[in-house]
Amino acid sequence: NTSDVSRAQAHSHAHWVQDLHMDKNGWTDTGYHFLVSRGGWITEGRHQSLSTLRGGRDFVMGAHTSGQNGAGIGIANEGAYHDGAQPPRAQWEVLVALCAYTCGQYGIAPSRIYGHKDFGDTLCPGVLHDKLPQLRSEVAASMG
């Protein structure tokens, strides 16, 4: 995992993911709606995701989880969390805030926050999957 928590790194990572998804997978854009960097920066993944989130009614169809793209918002966290690594505090706090805002805008109950692992055979999101109950709880508390 990178120790660079700068805004420039967040943008570099977002472009790397976009290139990977477009060049390797042949997609038209990044599969995720948003990416949260280790430094706590949010970048828009899929084009128009931010404007539709602000509108709170519709959302751009993602390409993040097979069978779930029409039913959810894809948020990726920068970093590898398969070896027990934990997300930096800044990343976690921004993830909670983004999830709370997203849930509020779309009327999603925090109990409906899931990880890739819930829908397929994958390591993603690593140990972050074990933190989903905490994420749901903190998102619910943030929403009041």
C-alpha positions as CSV (number, residue, x, y, z in Angstrom):
1,N,0.0,0.0,0.0
2,T,1.2,3.4,-0.8
3,S,2.2,5.9,1.9
4,D,1.5,8.8,-0.5
5,V,-1.7,10.3,0.8
6,S,-1.7,13.4,-1.5
7,R,-4.5,14.6,-3.7
8,A,-2.2,14.0,-6.7
9,Q,-1.9,10.3,-5.7
10,A,-5.7,10.0,-5.4
11,H,-6.1,11.3,-9.0
12,S,-3.2,9.1,-10.2
13,H,-4.9,6.1,-8.7
14,A,-8.3,7.0,-10.2
15,H,-6.7,7.3,-13.6
16,W,-4.9,4.0,-13.2
17,V,-8.2,2.2,-12.3
18,Q,-9.9,3.9,-15.3
19,D,-7.1,2.8,-17.6
20,L,-7.3,-0.7,-16.3
21,H,-11.1,-1.0,-16.7
22,M,-11.1,0.6,-20.1
23,D,-8.0,-0.9,-21.6
24,K,-8.0,-4.4,-20.0
25,N,-11.8,-4.9,-19.7
26,G,-12.9,-2.9,-22.7
27,W,-15.4,-0.9,-20.6
28,T,-16.4,2.6,-21.5
29,D,-15.3,4.0,-18.1
30,T,-14.3,3.1,-14.6
31,G,-16.6,0.5,-13.2
32,Y,-16.9,2.2,-9.8
33,H,-18.9,5.3,-9.1
34,F,-16.4,6.6,-6.6
35,L,-13.0,5.8,-5.3
36,V,-11.7,6.7,-1.8
37,S,-8.0,7.2,-1.5
38,R,-5.8,6.2,1.4
39,G,-5.4,10.0,2.0
40,G,-9.1,10.5,2.3
41,W,-9.8,12.0,-1.1
42,I,-12.9,11.1,-3.0
43,T,-12.6,10.9,-6.8
44,E,-15.4,10.3,-9.2
45,G,-15.1,7.0,-11.1
46,R,-17.9,6.7,-13.6
47,H,-18.7,9.9,-15.5
48,Q,-21.7,11.7,-14.1
49,S,-21.8,9.8,-10.8
50,L,-21.4,12.9,-8.7
51,S,-24.1,14.9,-10.5
52,T,-26.6,12.1,-10.2
53,L,-25.7,11.5,-6.6
54,R,-26.4,15.2,-5.9
55,G,-29.8,14.8,-7.6
56,G,-30.6,11.8,-5.4
57,R,-33.0,10.1,-7.8
58,D,-31.1,8.3,-10.5
59,F,-27.7,6.9,-10.7
60,V,-25.3,6.0,-13.5
61,M,-25.2,2.3,-14.2
62,G,-21.9,1.0,-12.9
63,A,-19.8,-2.0,-13.8
64,H,-18.5,-3.0,-10.3
65,T,-20.4,-6.1,-9.2
66,S,-21.9,-8.6,-11.7
67,G,-25.6,-8.9,-11.1
68,Q,-25.7,-5.8,-8.9
69,N,-24.8,-2.9,-11.1
70,G,-28.3,-1.8,-11.6
71,A,-29.1,-2.0,-7.9
72,G,-26.2,-0.3,-6.1
73,I,-23.4,2.3,-6.0
74,G,-19.9,1.0,-6.3
75,I,-17.3,2.5,-4.0
76,A,-13.7,1.3,-4.3
77,N,-11.1,1.9,-1.6
78,E,-7.5,2.4,-2.6
79,G,-5.2,-0.2,-1.2
80,A,-4.8,-3.9,-0.7
81,Y,-6.5,-5.3,2.4
82,H,-5.9,-9.0,1.9
83,D,-2.9,-9.3,4.3
84,G,-4.5,-7.8,7.4
85,A,-3.6,-4.2,6.5
86,Q,-6.1,-1.6,7.9
87,P,-7.3,1.5,6.1
88,P,-5.8,4.8,7.3
89,R,-8.1,6.9,9.5
90,A,-8.6,9.5,6.9
91,Q,-9.7,6.9,4.3
92,W,-12.1,5.3,6.8
93,E,-13.7,8.6,7.9
94,V,-14.3,9.7,4.3
95,L,-15.7,6.3,3.4
96,V,-18.2,6.7,6.3
97,A,-19.1,10.2,5.2
98,L,-19.5,9.2,1.6
99,C,-21.6,6.2,2.5
100,A,-23.8,8.3,4.8
101,Y,-24.4,10.9,2.1
102,T,-25.1,8.3,-0.5
103,C,-27.5,6.4,1.7
104,G,-29.3,9.7,2.6
105,Q,-29.5,10.8,-1.0
106,Y,-30.9,7.5,-2.3
107,G,-32.9,6.4,0.8
108,I,-30.7,3.3,1.3
109,A,-30.6,1.8,4.8
110,P,-27.0,1.5,6.1
111,S,-27.8,-2.2,6.8
112,R,-27.8,-2.6,3.0
113,I,-24.1,-1.7,2.6
114,Y,-22.3,-4.8,1.2
115,G,-18.9,-5.8,-0.2
116,H,-17.9,-7.6,-3.3
117,K,-17.5,-10.7,-1.3
118,D,-21.2,-10.8,-0.6
119,F,-22.0,-11.3,-4.3
120,G,-19.2,-13.5,-5.7
121,D,-16.1,-15.5,-5.1
122,T,-13.5,-12.9,-4.6
123,L,-11.0,-11.7,-2.0
124,C,-12.3,-8.1,-2.4
125,P,-12.6,-6.2,-0.1
126,G,-10.2,-8.2,2.0
127,V,-10.3,-7.5,5.7
128,L,-12.5,-4.5,5.1
129,H,-15.3,-7.1,4.7
130,D,-14.9,-7.8,8.4
131,K,-15.4,-4.1,9.1
132,L,-18.7,-3.9,7.3
133,P,-20.7,-4.1,10.6
134,Q,-18.7,-1.2,12.0
135,L,-19.1,0.7,8.7
136,R,-22.9,0.2,8.8
137,S,-23.0,1.3,12.4
138,E,-20.9,4.4,11.9
139,V,-22.9,5.3,8.8
140,A,-26.2,5.0,10.7
141,A,-24.9,7.1,13.5
142,S,-23.7,9.7,11.1
143,M,-27.1,9.9,9.5
144,G,-28.7,10.4,12.9
